[in-house]
Protein backbone atom coordinates (compact mmCIF):
# COMPACT_ATOMS: atom_id res chain seq x y z
CA UNK A 1 0.00 0.00 0.00
CA UNK A 2 1.15 3.51 -0.43
CA UNK A 3 1.27 6.79 -2.21
CA UNK A 4 2.17 5.70 -5.72
CA UNK A 5 1.84 9.20 -7.19
CA UNK A 6 0.08 7.60 -10.14
CA UNK A 7 -3.22 6.06 -11.10
CA UNK A 8 -3.66 2.33 -11.66
CA UNK A 9 -3.70 2.84 -15.43
CA UNK A 10 -0.24 4.47 -15.35
CA UNK A 11 1.94 2.28 -17.59
CA UNK A 12 5.06 3.19 -15.60
CA UNK A 13 3.56 1.39 -12.57
CA UNK A 14 2.12 -1.62 -14.41
CA UNK A 15 4.98 -3.99 -13.53
CA UNK A 16 4.10 -3.48 -9.86
CA UNK A 17 0.34 -3.04 -10.05
CA UNK A 18 -0.76 -5.54 -12.71
CA UNK A 19 -0.52 -8.73 -10.58
CA UNK A 20 -2.37 -7.08 -7.68
CA UNK A 21 -5.99 -6.19 -6.93
CA UNK A 22 -7.09 -2.73 -5.84
CA UNK A 23 -8.95 -2.59 -2.53
CA UNK A 24 -10.79 0.52 -3.66
CA UNK A 25 -11.85 -0.92 -7.02
CA UNK A 26 -13.12 -4.16 -5.50
CA UNK A 27 -14.55 -3.14 -2.15
CA UNK A 28 -14.34 0.63 -1.90
CA UNK A 29 -16.88 3.17 -0.79
CA UNK A 30 -17.14 6.12 -3.16
CA UNK A 31 -14.50 7.08 -5.69
CA UNK A 32 -11.50 6.78 -3.34
CA UNK A 33 -9.93 9.98 -4.64
CA UNK A 34 -6.86 10.96 -2.64
CA UNK A 35 -5.14 13.94 -4.28
CA UNK A 36 -5.00 16.80 -3.60
CA UNK A 37 -6.31 16.49 -0.06
CA UNK A 38 -8.06 19.87 -0.21
CA UNK A 39 -10.21 18.86 -3.21
CA UNK A 40 -9.41 15.31 -4.39
CA UNK A 41 -9.70 14.68 -8.13
CA UNK A 42 -7.38 11.66 -8.59
CA UNK A 43 -6.73 8.35 -6.86
CA UNK A 44 -2.96 8.10 -6.48
CA UNK A 45 -2.85 6.43 -3.05
CA UNK A 46 -3.60 2.71 -3.22
CA UNK A 47 -3.94 -0.44 -1.21
CA UNK A 48 -3.10 -3.32 -3.52
CA UNK A 49 -3.43 -6.94 -2.43
CA UNK A 50 -2.94 -10.55 -3.42
CA UNK A 51 -4.02 -13.61 -1.47
CA UNK A 52 -6.50 -11.93 0.87
CA UNK A 53 -10.22 -11.18 0.78
CA UNK A 54 -11.21 -7.53 0.62
CA UNK A 55 -14.03 -6.42 2.90
CA UNK A 56 -14.02 -2.63 2.46
CA UNK A 57 -11.87 0.34 1.59
CA UNK A 58 -12.22 4.07 2.18
CA UNK A 59 -10.34 7.35 2.43
CA UNK A 60 -9.59 8.87 5.82
CA UNK A 61 -9.83 12.51 6.89
CA UNK A 62 -7.11 14.89 5.77
CA UNK A 63 -3.84 15.13 7.66
CA UNK A 64 -0.89 17.48 7.12
CA UNK A 65 -0.12 15.65 3.86
CA UNK A 66 -1.27 16.88 0.46
CA UNK A 67 -2.85 13.43 -0.07
CA UNK A 68 -5.71 11.77 1.79
CA UNK A 69 -4.78 8.55 3.60
CA UNK A 70 -6.54 5.31 2.66
CA UNK A 71 -7.65 2.32 4.72
CA UNK A 72 -8.98 -1.15 4.02
CA UNK A 73 -10.48 -4.03 5.92
CA UNK A 74 -9.04 -7.37 4.84
CA UNK A 75 -9.59 -11.00 5.75
CA UNK A 76 -6.77 -13.50 5.42
PyMOL Python script that loads the backbone (N, CA, C, O; Angstrom):
from pymol import cmd

cmd.read_pdbstr("""\
ATOM      1  N   UNK A   1       0.844  -1.166   0.000  1.00  0.00           N
ATOM      2  CA  UNK A   1       0.000   0.000   0.000  1.00  0.00           C
ATOM      3  C   UNK A   1       0.882   1.217   0.000  1.00  0.00           C
ATOM      4  O   UNK A   1       2.035   1.160   0.426  1.00  0.00           O
ATOM      5  N   UNK A   2       0.346   2.317  -0.476  1.00  0.00           N
ATOM      6  CA  UNK A   2       1.148   3.510  -0.433  1.00  0.00           C
ATOM      7  C   UNK A   2       0.710   4.583  -1.397  1.00  0.00           C
ATOM      8  O   UNK A   2      -0.256   4.447  -2.147  1.00  0.00           O
ATOM      9  N   UNK A   3       1.460   5.644  -1.338  1.00  0.00           N
ATOM     10  CA  UNK A   3       1.270   6.788  -2.210  1.00  0.00           C
ATOM     11  C   UNK A   3       2.102   6.525  -3.457  1.00  0.00           C
ATOM     12  O   UNK A   3       3.312   6.753  -3.460  1.00  0.00           O
ATOM     13  N   UNK A   4       1.470   6.057  -4.492  1.00  0.00           N
ATOM     14  CA  UNK A   4       2.172   5.700  -5.716  1.00  0.00           C
ATOM     15  C   UNK A   4       2.393   6.899  -6.638  1.00  0.00           C
ATOM     16  O   UNK A   4       3.138   6.805  -7.613  1.00  0.00           O
ATOM     17  N   UNK A   5       1.752   8.013  -6.334  1.00  0.00           N
ATOM     18  CA  UNK A   5       1.839   9.202  -7.188  1.00  0.00           C
ATOM     19  C   UNK A   5       1.482   8.883  -8.635  1.00  0.00           C
ATOM     20  O   UNK A   5       2.030   9.472  -9.567  1.00  0.00           O
ATOM     21  N   UNK A   6       0.564   7.951  -8.809  1.00  0.00           N
ATOM     22  CA  UNK A   6       0.082   7.601 -10.138  1.00  0.00           C
ATOM     23  C   UNK A   6      -1.203   6.803 -10.020  1.00  0.00           C
ATOM     24  O   UNK A   6      -1.472   6.183  -8.992  1.00  0.00           O
ATOM     25  N   UNK A   7      -1.985   6.827 -11.074  1.00  0.00           N
ATOM     26  CA  UNK A   7      -3.219   6.055 -11.100  1.00  0.00           C
ATOM     27  C   UNK A   7      -2.919   4.616 -11.501  1.00  0.00           C
ATOM     28  O   UNK A   7      -1.815   4.317 -11.957  1.00  0.00           O
ATOM     29  N   UNK A   8      -3.882   3.732 -11.336  1.00  0.00           N
ATOM     30  CA  UNK A   8      -3.656   2.328 -11.661  1.00  0.00           C
ATOM     31  C   UNK A   8      -3.513   2.069 -13.153  1.00  0.00           C
ATOM     32  O   UNK A   8      -3.046   0.999 -13.546  1.00  0.00           O
ATOM     33  N   UNK A   9      -3.902   3.018 -13.990  1.00  0.00           N
ATOM     34  CA  UNK A   9      -3.697   2.838 -15.429  1.00  0.00           C
ATOM     35  C   UNK A   9      -2.393   3.472 -15.920  1.00  0.00           C
ATOM     36  O   UNK A   9      -2.169   3.561 -17.127  1.00  0.00           O
ATOM     37  N   UNK A  10      -1.544   3.907 -15.009  1.00  0.00           N
ATOM     38  CA  UNK A  10      -0.238   4.471 -15.350  1.00  0.00           C
ATOM     39  C   UNK A  10       0.687   3.339 -15.794  1.00  0.00           C
ATOM     40  O   UNK A  10       1.020   2.462 -14.997  1.00  0.00           O
ATOM     41  N   UNK A  11       1.102   3.355 -17.057  1.00  0.00           N
ATOM     42  CA  UNK A  11       1.942   2.277 -17.591  1.00  0.00           C
ATOM     43  C   UNK A  11       3.273   2.155 -16.861  1.00  0.00           C
ATOM     44  O   UNK A  11       3.838   1.063 -16.797  1.00  0.00           O
ATOM     45  N   UNK A  12       3.779   3.237 -16.319  1.00  0.00           N
ATOM     46  CA  UNK A  12       5.056   3.187 -15.601  1.00  0.00           C
ATOM     47  C   UNK A  12       4.957   2.335 -14.329  1.00  0.00           C
ATOM     48  O   UNK A  12       5.970   1.831 -13.846  1.00  0.00           O
ATOM     49  N   UNK A  13       3.757   2.173 -13.789  1.00  0.00           N
ATOM     50  CA  UNK A  13       3.560   1.388 -12.572  1.00  0.00           C
ATOM     51  C   UNK A  13       3.068  -0.030 -12.849  1.00  0.00           C
ATOM     52  O   UNK A  13       2.942  -0.828 -11.921  1.00  0.00           O
ATOM     53  N   UNK A  14       2.790  -0.352 -14.097  1.00  0.00           N
ATOM     54  CA  UNK A  14       2.117  -1.619 -14.412  1.00  0.00           C
ATOM     55  C   UNK A  14       2.897  -2.856 -13.977  1.00  0.00           C
ATOM     56  O   UNK A  14       2.279  -3.865 -13.639  1.00  0.00           O
ATOM     57  N   UNK A  15       4.206  -2.818 -13.973  1.00  0.00           N
ATOM     58  CA  UNK A  15       4.979  -3.985 -13.530  1.00  0.00           C
ATOM     59  C   UNK A  15       4.693  -4.313 -12.070  1.00  0.00           C
ATOM     60  O   UNK A  15       4.723  -5.478 -11.673  1.00  0.00           O
ATOM     61  N   UNK A  16       4.416  -3.291 -11.278  1.00  0.00           N
ATOM     62  CA  UNK A  16       4.102  -3.482  -9.856  1.00  0.00           C
ATOM     63  C   UNK A  16       2.611  -3.741  -9.654  1.00  0.00           C
ATOM     64  O   UNK A  16       2.238  -4.622  -8.881  1.00  0.00           O
ATOM     65  N   UNK A  17       1.768  -2.993 -10.331  1.00  0.00           N
ATOM     66  CA  UNK A  17       0.337  -3.038 -10.054  1.00  0.00           C
ATOM     67  C   UNK A  17      -0.429  -4.146 -10.771  1.00  0.00           C
ATOM     68  O   UNK A  17      -1.457  -4.595 -10.264  1.00  0.00           O
ATOM     69  N   UNK A  18       0.034  -4.596 -11.924  1.00  0.00           N
ATOM     70  CA  UNK A  18      -0.764  -5.537 -12.715  1.00  0.00           C
ATOM     71  C   UNK A  18      -1.059  -6.871 -12.024  1.00  0.00           C
ATOM     72  O   UNK A  18      -2.151  -7.400 -12.232  1.00  0.00           O
ATOM     73  N   UNK A  19      -0.171  -7.450 -11.222  1.00  0.00           N
ATOM     74  CA  UNK A  19      -0.523  -8.726 -10.580  1.00  0.00           C
ATOM     75  C   UNK A  19      -1.346  -8.566  -9.299  1.00  0.00           C
ATOM     76  O   UNK A  19      -1.673  -9.560  -8.649  1.00  0.00           O
ATOM     77  N   UNK A  20      -1.678  -7.343  -8.935  1.00  0.00           N
ATOM     78  CA  UNK A  20      -2.368  -7.079  -7.678  1.00  0.00           C
ATOM     79  C   UNK A  20      -3.784  -6.584  -7.912  1.00  0.00           C
ATOM     80  O   UNK A  20      -4.125  -6.131  -9.005  1.00  0.00           O
ATOM     81  N   UNK A  21      -4.606  -6.674  -6.871  1.00  0.00           N
ATOM     82  CA  UNK A  21      -5.986  -6.186  -6.927  1.00  0.00           C
ATOM     83  C   UNK A  21      -6.100  -4.926  -6.075  1.00  0.00           C
ATOM     84  O   UNK A  21      -5.495  -4.828  -5.008  1.00  0.00           O
ATOM     85  N   UNK A  22      -6.870  -3.983  -6.551  1.00  0.00           N
ATOM     86  CA  UNK A  22      -7.092  -2.729  -5.841  1.00  0.00           C
ATOM     87  C   UNK A  22      -8.217  -2.877  -4.829  1.00  0.00           C
ATOM     88  O   UNK A  22      -9.328  -3.280  -5.176  1.00  0.00           O
ATOM     89  N   UNK A  23      -7.924  -2.549  -3.575  1.00  0.00           N
ATOM     90  CA  UNK A  23      -8.951  -2.595  -2.533  1.00  0.00           C
ATOM     91  C   UNK A  23     -10.088  -1.639  -2.862  1.00  0.00           C
ATOM     92  O   UNK A  23     -11.257  -1.977  -2.675  1.00  0.00           O
ATOM     93  N   UNK A  24      -9.761  -0.465  -3.345  1.00  0.00           N
ATOM     94  CA  UNK A  24     -10.793   0.521  -3.656  1.00  0.00           C
ATOM     95  C   UNK A  24     -11.666   0.073  -4.809  1.00  0.00           C
ATOM     96  O   UNK A  24     -12.887   0.220  -4.748  1.00  0.00           O
ATOM     97  N   UNK A  25     -11.073  -0.470  -5.857  1.00  0.00           N
ATOM     98  CA  UNK A  25     -11.848  -0.916  -7.016  1.00  0.00           C
ATOM     99  C   UNK A  25     -12.776  -2.071  -6.673  1.00  0.00           C
ATOM    100  O   UNK A  25     -13.891  -2.145  -7.189  1.00  0.00           O
ATOM    101  N   UNK A  26     -12.330  -2.969  -5.811  1.00  0.00           N
ATOM    102  CA  UNK A  26     -13.115  -4.161  -5.504  1.00  0.00           C
ATOM    103  C   UNK A  26     -14.080  -4.001  -4.336  1.00  0.00           C
ATOM    104  O   UNK A  26     -15.150  -4.608  -4.332  1.00  0.00           O
ATOM    105  N   UNK A  27     -13.717  -3.196  -3.353  1.00  0.00           N
ATOM    106  CA  UNK A  27     -14.549  -3.138  -2.146  1.00  0.00           C
ATOM    107  C   UNK A  27     -14.704  -1.728  -1.593  1.00  0.00           C
ATOM    108  O   UNK A  27     -15.122  -1.550  -0.449  1.00  0.00           O
ATOM    109  N   UNK A  28     -14.373  -0.737  -2.393  1.00  0.00           N
ATOM    110  CA  UNK A  28     -14.344   0.629  -1.898  1.00  0.00           C
ATOM    111  C   UNK A  28     -15.695   1.307  -1.806  1.00  0.00           C
ATOM    112  O   UNK A  28     -16.655   0.952  -2.490  1.00  0.00           O
ATOM    113  N   UNK A  29     -15.726   2.291  -0.936  1.00  0.00           N
ATOM    114  CA  UNK A  29     -16.882   3.168  -0.795  1.00  0.00           C
ATOM    115  C   UNK A  29     -16.554   4.475  -1.509  1.00  0.00           C
ATOM    116  O   UNK A  29     -15.536   5.101  -1.213  1.00  0.00           O
ATOM    117  N   UNK A  30     -17.386   4.884  -2.426  1.00  0.00           N
ATOM    118  CA  UNK A  30     -17.143   6.124  -3.157  1.00  0.00           C
ATOM    119  C   UNK A  30     -16.048   5.968  -4.198  1.00  0.00           C
ATOM    120  O   UNK A  30     -15.713   4.854  -4.600  1.00  0.00           O
ATOM    121  N   UNK A  31     -15.500   7.085  -4.626  1.00  0.00           N
ATOM    122  CA  UNK A  31     -14.495   7.081  -5.687  1.00  0.00           C
ATOM    123  C   UNK A  31     -13.088   6.798  -5.170  1.00  0.00           C
ATOM    124  O   UNK A  31     -12.235   6.361  -5.942  1.00  0.00           O
ATOM    125  N   UNK A  32     -12.827   7.030  -3.903  1.00  0.00           N
ATOM    126  CA  UNK A  32     -11.505   6.785  -3.339  1.00  0.00           C
ATOM    127  C   UNK A  32     -10.461   7.774  -3.798  1.00  0.00           C
ATOM    128  O   UNK A  32      -9.273   7.450  -3.820  1.00  0.00           O
ATOM    129  N   UNK A  33     -10.874   8.968  -4.162  1.00  0.00           N
ATOM    130  CA  UNK A  33      -9.934   9.981  -4.637  1.00  0.00           C
ATOM    131  C   UNK A  33      -9.076  10.465  -3.474  1.00  0.00           C
ATOM    132  O   UNK A  33      -9.577  10.670  -2.369  1.00  0.00           O
ATOM    133  N   UNK A  34      -7.781  10.648  -3.728  1.00  0.00           N
ATOM    134  CA  UNK A  34      -6.856  10.959  -2.637  1.00  0.00           C
ATOM    135  C   UNK A  34      -6.020  12.222  -2.836  1.00  0.00           C
ATOM    136  O   UNK A  34      -5.376  12.683  -1.893  1.00  0.00           O
ATOM    137  N   UNK A  35      -6.015  12.788  -4.038  1.00  0.00           N
ATOM    138  CA  UNK A  35      -5.144  13.936  -4.280  1.00  0.00           C
ATOM    139  C   UNK A  35      -5.823  14.991  -5.125  1.00  0.00           C
ATOM    140  O   UNK A  35      -6.548  14.658  -6.063  1.00  0.00           O
ATOM    141  N   UNK A  36      -5.603  16.259  -4.811  1.00  0.00           N
ATOM    142  CA  UNK A  36      -5.001  16.798  -3.602  1.00  0.00           C
ATOM    143  C   UNK A  36      -5.982  16.704  -2.433  1.00  0.00           C
ATOM    144  O   UNK A  36      -7.194  16.644  -2.639  1.00  0.00           O
ATOM    145  N   UNK A  37      -5.470  16.693  -1.242  1.00  0.00           N
ATOM    146  CA  UNK A  37      -6.313  16.490  -0.059  1.00  0.00           C
ATOM    147  C   UNK A  37      -7.394  17.556   0.064  1.00  0.00           C
ATOM    148  O   UNK A  37      -8.490  17.273   0.548  1.00  0.00           O
ATOM    149  N   UNK A  38      -7.100  18.767  -0.365  1.00  0.00           N
ATOM    150  CA  UNK A  38      -8.055  19.865  -0.214  1.00  0.00           C
ATOM    151  C   UNK A  38      -9.276  19.726  -1.132  1.00  0.00           C
ATOM    152  O   UNK A  38     -10.360  20.198  -0.790  1.00  0.00           O
ATOM    153  N   UNK A  39      -9.113  19.096  -2.271  1.00  0.00           N
ATOM    154  CA  UNK A  39     -10.211  18.859  -3.214  1.00  0.00           C
ATOM    155  C   UNK A  39      -9.804  17.703  -4.127  1.00  0.00           C
ATOM    156  O   UNK A  39      -9.371  17.934  -5.256  1.00  0.00           O
ATOM    157  N   UNK A  40      -9.937  16.467  -3.653  1.00  0.00           N
ATOM    158  CA  UNK A  40      -9.409  15.311  -4.392  1.00  0.00           C
ATOM    159  C   UNK A  40     -10.070  15.107  -5.759  1.00  0.00           C
ATOM    160  O   UNK A  40     -11.295  15.110  -5.885  1.00  0.00           O
ATOM    161  N   UNK A  41      -9.222  14.931  -6.776  1.00  0.00           N
ATOM    162  CA  UNK A  41      -9.696  14.683  -8.133  1.00  0.00           C
ATOM    163  C   UNK A  41      -9.041  13.451  -8.757  1.00  0.00           C
ATOM    164  O   UNK A  41      -9.404  13.059  -9.866  1.00  0.00           O
ATOM    165  N   UNK A  42      -8.078  12.834  -8.060  1.00  0.00           N
ATOM    166  CA  UNK A  42      -7.383  11.660  -8.592  1.00  0.00           C
ATOM    167  C   UNK A  42      -7.111  10.665  -7.472  1.00  0.00           C
ATOM    168  O   UNK A  42      -6.931  11.047  -6.316  1.00  0.00           O
ATOM    169  N   UNK A  43      -7.085   9.395  -7.827  1.00  0.00           N
ATOM    170  CA  UNK A  43      -6.732   8.347  -6.864  1.00  0.00           C
ATOM    171  C   UNK A  43      -5.294   7.927  -7.142  1.00  0.00           C
ATOM    172  O   UNK A  43      -5.026   7.161  -8.068  1.00  0.00           O
ATOM    173  N   UNK A  44      -4.363   8.445  -6.319  1.00  0.00           N
ATOM    174  CA  UNK A  44      -2.956   8.096  -6.477  1.00  0.00           C
ATOM    175  C   UNK A  44      -2.397   7.407  -5.235  1.00  0.00           C
ATOM    176  O   UNK A  44      -1.226   7.028  -5.219  1.00  0.00           O
ATOM    177  N   UNK A  45      -3.206   7.240  -4.207  1.00  0.00           N
ATOM    178  CA  UNK A  45      -2.848   6.428  -3.046  1.00  0.00           C
ATOM    179  C   UNK A  45      -3.630   5.129  -3.154  1.00  0.00           C
ATOM    180  O   UNK A  45      -4.835   5.152  -3.405  1.00  0.00           O
ATOM    181  N   UNK A  46      -2.963   4.002  -2.969  1.00  0.00           N
ATOM    182  CA  UNK A  46      -3.605   2.710  -3.224  1.00  0.00           C
ATOM    183  C   UNK A  46      -3.278   1.690  -2.143  1.00  0.00           C
ATOM    184  O   UNK A  46      -2.214   1.728  -1.525  1.00  0.00           O
ATOM    185  N   UNK A  47      -4.209   0.791  -1.935  1.00  0.00           N
ATOM    186  CA  UNK A  47      -3.944  -0.442  -1.205  1.00  0.00           C
ATOM    187  C   UNK A  47      -4.155  -1.555  -2.214  1.00  0.00           C
ATOM    188  O   UNK A  47      -5.264  -1.771  -2.701  1.00  0.00           O
ATOM    189  N   UNK A  48      -3.076  -2.257  -2.519  1.00  0.00           N
ATOM    190  CA  UNK A  48      -3.096  -3.321  -3.516  1.00  0.00           C
ATOM    191  C   UNK A  48      -2.806  -4.638  -2.811  1.00  0.00           C
ATOM    192  O   UNK A  48      -1.926  -4.707  -1.953  1.00  0.00           O
ATOM    193  N   UNK A  49      -3.542  -5.678  -3.170  1.00  0.00           N
ATOM    194  CA  UNK A  49      -3.430  -6.936  -2.433  1.00  0.00           C
ATOM    195  C   UNK A  49      -3.334  -8.132  -3.367  1.00  0.00           C
ATOM    196  O   UNK A  49      -3.623  -8.055  -4.561  1.00  0.00           O
ATOM    197  N   UNK A  50      -2.913  -9.245  -2.768  1.00  0.00           N
ATOM    198  CA  UNK A  50      -2.937 -10.550  -3.424  1.00  0.00           C
ATOM    199  C   UNK A  50      -3.032 -11.573  -2.294  1.00  0.00           C
ATOM    200  O   UNK A  50      -2.303 -11.482  -1.307  1.00  0.00           O
ATOM    201  N   UNK A  51      -3.921 -12.533  -2.439  1.00  0.00           N
ATOM    202  CA  UNK A  51      -4.021 -13.612  -1.473  1.00  0.00           C
ATOM    203  C   UNK A  51      -4.849 -13.320  -0.240  1.00  0.00           C
ATOM    204  O   UNK A  51      -4.800 -14.083   0.725  1.00  0.00           O
ATOM    205  N   UNK A  52      -5.607 -12.240  -0.246  1.00  0.00           N
ATOM    206  CA  UNK A  52      -6.503 -11.929   0.870  1.00  0.00           C
ATOM    207  C   UNK A  52      -7.859 -11.511   0.320  1.00  0.00           C
ATOM    208  O   UNK A  52      -7.967 -11.082  -0.829  1.00  0.00           O
ATOM    209  N   UNK A  53      -8.887 -11.638   1.144  1.00  0.00           N
ATOM    210  CA  UNK A  53     -10.218 -11.175   0.775  1.00  0.00           C
ATOM    211  C   UNK A  53     -10.382  -9.731   1.198  1.00  0.00           C
ATOM    212  O   UNK A  53      -9.997  -9.347   2.302  1.00  0.00           O
ATOM    213  N   UNK A  54     -10.950  -8.939   0.319  1.00  0.00           N
ATOM    214  CA  UNK A  54     -11.208  -7.530   0.616  1.00  0.00           C
ATOM    215  C   UNK A  54     -12.605  -7.380   1.182  1.00  0.00           C
ATOM    216  O   UNK A  54     -13.566  -7.912   0.625  1.00  0.00           O
ATOM    217  N   UNK A  55     -12.723  -6.666   2.276  1.00  0.00           N
ATOM    218  CA  UNK A  55     -14.026  -6.418   2.897  1.00  0.00           C
ATOM    219  C   UNK A  55     -14.526  -5.009   2.604  1.00  0.00           C
ATOM    220  O   UNK A  55     -15.695  -4.818   2.269  1.00  0.00           O
ATOM    221  N   UNK A  56     -13.638  -4.022   2.730  1.00  0.00           N
ATOM    222  CA  UNK A  56     -14.023  -2.632   2.465  1.00  0.00           C
ATOM    223  C   UNK A  56     -12.771  -1.784   2.320  1.00  0.00           C
ATOM    224  O   UNK A  56     -11.676  -2.185   2.713  1.00  0.00           O
ATOM    225  N   UNK A  57     -12.960  -0.603   1.746  1.00  0.00           N
ATOM    226  CA  UNK A  57     -11.868   0.342   1.586  1.00  0.00           C
ATOM    227  C   UNK A  57     -12.454   1.743   1.566  1.00  0.00           C
ATOM    228  O   UNK A  57     -13.568   1.945   1.084  1.00  0.00           O
ATOM    229  N   UNK A  58     -11.708   2.714   2.089  1.00  0.00           N
ATOM    230  CA  UNK A  58     -12.216   4.068   2.182  1.00  0.00           C
ATOM    231  C   UNK A  58     -11.059   5.044   2.381  1.00  0.00           C
ATOM    232  O   UNK A  58      -9.955   4.647   2.755  1.00  0.00           O
ATOM    233  N   UNK A  59     -11.323   6.312   2.129  1.00  0.00           N
ATOM    234  CA  UNK A  59     -10.344   7.348   2.434  1.00  0.00           C
ATOM    235  C   UNK A  59     -10.599   7.857   3.843  1.00  0.00           C
ATOM    236  O   UNK A  59     -11.722   7.816   4.346  1.00  0.00           O
ATOM    237  N   UNK A  60      -9.541   8.332   4.461  1.00  0.00           N
ATOM    238  CA  UNK A  60      -9.590   8.871   5.816  1.00  0.00           C
ATOM    239  C   UNK A  60      -9.559  10.398   5.766  1.00  0.00           C
ATOM    240  O   UNK A  60      -9.245  10.973   4.725  1.00  0.00           O
ATOM    241  N   UNK A  61      -9.880  11.055   6.873  1.00  0.00           N
ATOM    242  CA  UNK A  61      -9.827  12.513   6.893  1.00  0.00           C
ATOM    243  C   UNK A  61      -8.415  13.043   6.614  1.00  0.00           C
ATOM    244  O   UNK A  61      -7.415  12.362   6.842  1.00  0.00           O
ATOM    245  N   UNK A  62      -8.376  14.251   6.124  1.00  0.00           N
ATOM    246  CA  UNK A  62      -7.109  14.895   5.766  1.00  0.00           C
ATOM    247  C   UNK A  62      -6.181  15.009   6.971  1.00  0.00           C
ATOM    248  O   UNK A  62      -6.617  15.171   8.111  1.00  0.00           O
ATOM    249  N   UNK A  63      -4.893  14.920   6.677  1.00  0.00           N
ATOM    250  CA  UNK A  63      -3.835  15.127   7.661  1.00  0.00           C
ATOM    251  C   UNK A  63      -3.008  16.314   7.187  1.00  0.00           C
ATOM    252  O   UNK A  63      -3.513  17.147   6.434  1.00  0.00           O
ATOM    253  N   UNK A  64      -1.766  16.411   7.604  1.00  0.00           N
ATOM    254  CA  UNK A  64      -0.894  17.481   7.121  1.00  0.00           C
ATOM    255  C   UNK A  64      -0.328  17.201   5.728  1.00  0.00           C
ATOM    256  O   UNK A  64       0.343  18.056   5.150  1.00  0.00           O
ATOM    257  N   UNK A  65      -0.591  16.023   5.191  1.00  0.00           N
ATOM    258  CA  UNK A  65      -0.118  15.652   3.862  1.00  0.00           C
ATOM    259  C   UNK A  65      -0.988  16.311   2.790  1.00  0.00           C
ATOM    260  O   UNK A  65      -2.105  16.751   3.062  1.00  0.00           O
ATOM    261  N   UNK A  66      -0.458  16.371   1.575  1.00  0.00           N
ATOM    262  CA  UNK A  66      -1.266  16.877   0.463  1.00  0.00           C
ATOM    263  C   UNK A  66      -2.118  15.775  -0.155  1.00  0.00           C
ATOM    264  O   UNK A  66      -2.852  16.025  -1.111  1.00  0.00           O
ATOM    265  N   UNK A  67      -2.029  14.553   0.382  1.00  0.00           N
ATOM    266  CA  UNK A  67      -2.851  13.425  -0.073  1.00  0.00           C
ATOM    267  C   UNK A  67      -3.703  12.922   1.076  1.00  0.00           C
ATOM    268  O   UNK A  67      -3.295  12.995   2.235  1.00  0.00           O
ATOM    269  N   UNK A  68      -4.891  12.409   0.760  1.00  0.00           N
ATOM    270  CA  UNK A  68      -5.707  11.775   1.789  1.00  0.00           C
ATOM    271  C   UNK A  68      -5.172  10.368   2.058  1.00  0.00           C
ATOM    272  O   UNK A  68      -4.756   9.683   1.123  1.00  0.00           O
ATOM    273  N   UNK A  69      -5.176   9.928   3.315  1.00  0.00           N
ATOM    274  CA  UNK A  69      -4.785   8.548   3.601  1.00  0.00           C
ATOM    275  C   UNK A  69      -5.909   7.587   3.210  1.00  0.00           C
ATOM    276  O   UNK A  69      -7.068   7.987   3.104  1.00  0.00           O
ATOM    277  N   UNK A  70      -5.560   6.333   3.000  1.00  0.00           N
ATOM    278  CA  UNK A  70      -6.544   5.307   2.658  1.00  0.00           C
ATOM    279  C   UNK A  70      -6.464   4.177   3.690  1.00  0.00           C
ATOM    280  O   UNK A  70      -5.447   3.979   4.354  1.00  0.00           O
ATOM    281  N   UNK A  71      -7.566   3.454   3.794  1.00  0.00           N
ATOM    282  CA  UNK A  71      -7.647   2.317   4.717  1.00  0.00           C
ATOM    283  C   UNK A  71      -8.424   1.200   4.050  1.00  0.00           C
ATOM    284  O   UNK A  71      -9.184   1.436   3.110  1.00  0.00           O
ATOM    285  N   UNK A  72      -8.233  -0.004   4.532  1.00  0.00           N
ATOM    286  CA  UNK A  72      -8.978  -1.149   4.020  1.00  0.00           C
ATOM    287  C   UNK A  72      -9.157  -2.182   5.125  1.00  0.00           C
ATOM    288  O   UNK A  72      -8.322  -2.316   6.020  1.00  0.00           O
ATOM    289  N   UNK A  73     -10.236  -2.888   5.039  1.00  0.00           N
ATOM    290  CA  UNK A  73     -10.479  -4.029   5.924  1.00  0.00           C
ATOM    291  C   UNK A  73     -10.293  -5.285   5.090  1.00  0.00           C
ATOM    292  O   UNK A  73     -10.944  -5.467   4.061  1.00  0.00           O
ATOM    293  N   UNK A  74      -9.387  -6.157   5.553  1.00  0.00           N
ATOM    294  CA  UNK A  74      -9.036  -7.370   4.838  1.00  0.00           C
ATOM    295  C   UNK A  74      -9.329  -8.586   5.688  1.00  0.00           C
ATOM    296  O   UNK A  74      -9.434  -8.495   6.911  1.00  0.00           O
ATOM    297  N   UNK A  75      -9.460  -9.730   5.029  1.00  0.00           N
ATOM    298  CA  UNK A  75      -9.593 -10.996   5.747  1.00  0.00           C
ATOM    299  C   UNK A  75      -8.619 -11.977   5.109  1.00  0.00           C
ATOM    300  O   UNK A  75      -8.662 -12.212   3.902  1.00  0.00           O
ATOM    301  N   UNK A  76      -7.754 -12.540   5.919  1.00  0.00           N
ATOM    302  CA  UNK A  76      -6.765 -13.498   5.424  1.00  0.00           C
ATOM    303  C   UNK A  76      -7.399 -14.813   5.087  1.00  0.00           C
ATOM    304  O   UNK A  76      -6.710 -15.737   4.655  1.00  0.00           O
TER     305      UNK A  76
END
""", "prot")
cmd.dss("prot")
cmd.show_as("cartoon", "prot")
cmd.util.cbc("prot")
cmd.orient("prot")
